[in-house]
Amino acid sequence: KSTLIFRKRTTKESICAALEAIREQNPVGRILLIADNDGGHHAKLTQQRVDELDIEFVFLPPYSPMFNAI
Protein backbone atom coordinates (compact mmCIF):
# COMPACT_ATOMS: atom_id res chain seq x y z
CA LYS A 1 0.00 0.00 0.00
CA SER A 2 3.04 2.25 -0.28
CA THR A 3 4.31 4.25 -3.20
CA LEU A 4 7.80 5.65 -3.18
CA ILE A 5 9.72 7.57 -5.80
CA PHE A 6 13.40 6.76 -6.07
CA ARG A 7 16.09 9.05 -7.29
CA LYS A 8 17.89 8.21 -10.51
CA ARG A 9 20.76 6.75 -8.53
CA THR A 10 20.04 4.60 -5.50
CA THR A 11 22.47 3.92 -2.70
CA LYS A 12 22.29 1.53 0.21
CA GLU A 13 21.44 4.53 2.40
CA SER A 14 18.56 5.63 0.18
CA ILE A 15 17.29 2.06 0.02
CA CYS A 16 17.34 1.86 3.82
CA ALA A 17 15.45 5.16 4.04
CA ALA A 18 12.86 3.78 1.63
CA LEU A 19 12.51 0.61 3.70
CA GLU A 20 11.95 2.70 6.81
CA ALA A 21 9.26 4.72 5.02
CA ILE A 22 7.56 1.54 3.83
CA ARG A 23 7.50 0.11 7.35
CA GLU A 24 6.25 3.43 8.75
CA GLN A 25 3.36 3.46 6.26
CA ASN A 26 2.64 -0.21 6.99
CA PRO A 27 3.35 -0.66 10.72
CA VAL A 28 1.87 -4.14 11.08
CA GLY A 29 1.88 -7.23 8.98
CA ARG A 30 4.20 -8.94 6.58
CA ILE A 31 6.08 -6.88 4.01
CA LEU A 32 7.40 -8.73 1.00
CA LEU A 33 9.38 -6.76 -1.59
CA ILE A 34 10.42 -7.91 -5.03
CA ALA A 35 13.95 -6.70 -5.72
CA ASP A 36 16.36 -6.88 -8.60
CA ASN A 37 19.98 -7.73 -7.97
CA ASP A 38 21.22 -4.18 -7.50
CA GLY A 39 24.30 -4.10 -5.29
CA GLY A 40 22.52 -1.83 -2.83
CA HIS A 41 19.92 -4.52 -2.18
CA HIS A 42 22.62 -7.00 -1.19
CA ALA A 43 24.70 -4.58 0.92
CA LYS A 44 25.28 -5.57 4.54
CA LEU A 45 23.69 -2.32 5.73
CA THR A 46 20.54 -2.98 3.69
CA GLN A 47 20.28 -6.60 4.79
CA GLN A 48 20.73 -5.59 8.43
CA ARG A 49 17.99 -2.94 8.13
CA VAL A 50 15.65 -5.41 6.38
CA ASP A 51 16.06 -7.78 9.31
CA GLU A 52 15.49 -5.03 11.88
CA LEU A 53 12.32 -3.85 10.12
CA ASP A 54 11.05 -7.40 9.57
CA ILE A 55 10.84 -6.96 5.80
CA GLU A 56 11.52 -9.76 3.36
CA PHE A 57 13.20 -9.41 -0.04
CA VAL A 58 12.47 -11.80 -2.87
CA PHE A 59 15.13 -11.41 -5.54
CA LEU A 60 14.43 -11.74 -9.24
CA PRO A 61 16.65 -14.27 -11.00
CA PRO A 62 19.73 -12.65 -12.55
CA TYR A 63 19.45 -11.74 -16.23
CA SER A 64 15.68 -12.10 -16.40
CA PRO A 65 14.53 -9.31 -18.76
CA MET A 66 11.06 -10.86 -19.08
CA PHE A 67 10.41 -9.79 -15.46
CA ASN A 68 11.62 -6.23 -16.04
CA ALA A 69 8.69 -3.93 -16.72
CA ILE A 70 10.90 -1.22 -18.22
Backbone torsions as a table, in degrees:
resi	resn	phi	psi	omega
1	LYS	NA	14.1	-178.7
2	SER	-111.9	146.8	173.1
3	THR	-128.8	125.3	179.2
4	LEU	-128.0	145.9	176.4
5	ILE	-108.1	125.0	179.8
6	PHE	-95.7	152.1	173.8
7	ARG	-70.3	169.5	179.6
8	LYS	-60.0	-36.9	-178.9
9	ARG	-116.3	121.7	178.8
10	THR	-98.9	148.7	175.8
11	THR	-126.2	167.2	178.5
12	LYS	-60.4	-33.0	178.5
13	GLU	-68.1	-41.6	179.4
14	SER	-70.5	-32.3	176.0
15	ILE	-66.5	-42.6	178.3
16	CYS	-62.5	-40.5	177.4
17	ALA	-62.6	-39.8	178.3
18	ALA	-65.6	-41.4	178.2
19	LEU	-61.5	-40.9	178.2
20	GLU	-63.7	-40.3	178.5
21	ALA	-66.3	-39.1	178.2
22	ILE	-62.7	-45.8	-179.9
23	ARG	-66.4	-37.1	178.6
24	GLU	-63.0	-39.9	179.9
25	GLN	-76.7	-17.3	-178.9
26	ASN	-134.4	73.7	-169.8
27	PRO	-68.2	-23.1	-180.0
28	VAL	-125.7	154.7	175.6
29	GLY	97.1	171.9	-177.8
30	ARG	-77.5	137.8	174.5
31	ILE	-121.7	120.7	-179.8
32	LEU	-120.7	120.3	-178.5
33	LEU	-114.6	135.2	174.0
34	ILE	-88.7	127.0	-175.8
35	ALA	-129.9	147.2	171.8
36	ASP	-83.1	-172.0	-174.9
37	ASN	-99.0	36.2	174.6
38	ASP	-59.6	141.8	-178.8
39	GLY	-57.2	-33.9	179.5
40	GLY	-64.6	-27.3	178.6
41	HIS	-73.7	-26.6	-178.0
42	HIS	-97.8	-3.2	-177.9
43	ALA	-61.6	147.2	179.7
44	LYS	-57.4	-41.6	179.8
45	LEU	-60.1	-45.3	-179.7
46	THR	-64.4	-46.3	-178.9
47	GLN	-63.6	-37.5	177.6
48	GLN	-64.6	-43.7	-179.1
49	ARG	-67.2	-38.8	176.7
50	VAL	-57.6	-45.5	179.6
51	ASP	-64.2	-43.6	-179.7
52	GLU	-62.5	-37.1	-177.3
53	LEU	-88.9	-1.8	-178.6
54	ASP	56.9	51.2	176.6
55	ILE	-114.8	145.0	-178.7
56	GLU	-116.9	130.8	174.3
57	PHE	-95.3	138.2	167.5
58	VAL	-117.6	119.8	-175.8
59	PHE	-92.0	136.3	173.1
60	LEU	-66.7	150.2	175.6
61	PRO	-63.3	146.1	178.5
62	PRO	-61.9	146.9	176.8
63	TYR	54.4	55.0	179.5
64	SER	-122.8	73.1	-176.5
65	PRO	-62.4	-22.0	-179.5
66	MET	-69.6	-15.6	176.3
67	PHE	-95.4	-6.2	-177.4
68	ASN	-89.6	116.3	-176.5
69	ALA	-74.3	-11.0	-176.8
70	ILE	-73.6	NA	NA
